[in-house]
Amino acid sequence: MQSLAMIENWPVPTAAAAVVTSDGTLLGSHGPTAHRFPLASVTKPLAAYAALVAYEEGAVELDEPAGPEGSTVRHLLAHTSGLAFDEHRVTAPPGNRRLYSNAGFEVLGDHIAKATDIPFAEYARQAVLEPLGMTSTTLEGSPAKDGVSTVDDLVRFAAEVQAPRLLDPRTVLEAQSVVHPGLKGVLPGYGHQNPNDWGLGFEIRDSKSPHWTGDSSSPATFGHFGQSGTFLWIDPAAGAACVALTDRNFGPWASEAWTPFTDAVLAELRSR
């Protein structure tokens, strides 16, 4: 795909990108796709997928208590537990606001580790990474932000999410559907959004503006971006997913580069 070559113009030391369709076909890649990049918050969809495996295995229930009083596993996955951004401090009642929370994912990781009697990073490896052949990916440290991976591995994950083998497709559909609709909140880097829709570990584009995906991205687009200059989106209307990893922290360069890049990728997909 010629559009992927646009990453060569990004003001970053290293970048790699790829597009994979809903049937698992790699349409194209560009850059060092085997290079390991820090994922920052692109860690969260991987951690969420492991949590959903734990749910399907019966280790946890989505609506069992977890985190602050009144909060559940579902609240933690959907950033509605009331926990602060990076502190284990309650700032709102559960289900009341969309408060994006790294702390919430750390509590979630601890909860699953206790339920399974397996450290969360190891559980994620056994539940998600190993079955998908993601041998260059690790989730040691915070399940909110400390993952390290490659474009090659995230292509495998994006193919799985589009055509699930590890999870029941109905579970994945729930994960990409809005949890607690109508809640306001801040999308980090892009300001206040009303509504600030989220699924189970996946951010949902809907009508958010501004946004890190394309102007032509469908409202059903879901995924995540990371402060390390990384993103993964899946656009069901396009029948494809795109991964882009860099080694420059998110900033104005990213908001300027990512949207035209995604629009070019989508235009090329439509012309096929």
Buried (B, 14 or more C-beta within 10 A) or exposed (E): BEBBEBBEEBEBEBBBBBBBBBEEEBBBBBBBBEBBBBBBBBBBBBBBBBBBBBBBEEBBBBEEBBBBEBBBBBBBBBBBBBBBBBEEEBBBBBBBBBBBBBBBBBBBBBBBBEBBEBBBBBBBBBBBBEBBEBEBBBBBBBBBBBBBBBBBBBBBBBBBBBEBEBBEEEBBEBBBBBBBEEBEBBBBBBEEBEBBBBBBBBBBBBEBEEBBBBEBBBBBBBBBBBBBBBBBBBBBBBEBBBBBBBBBBBEEBBBEBBBEBBBBBBEBBEEE
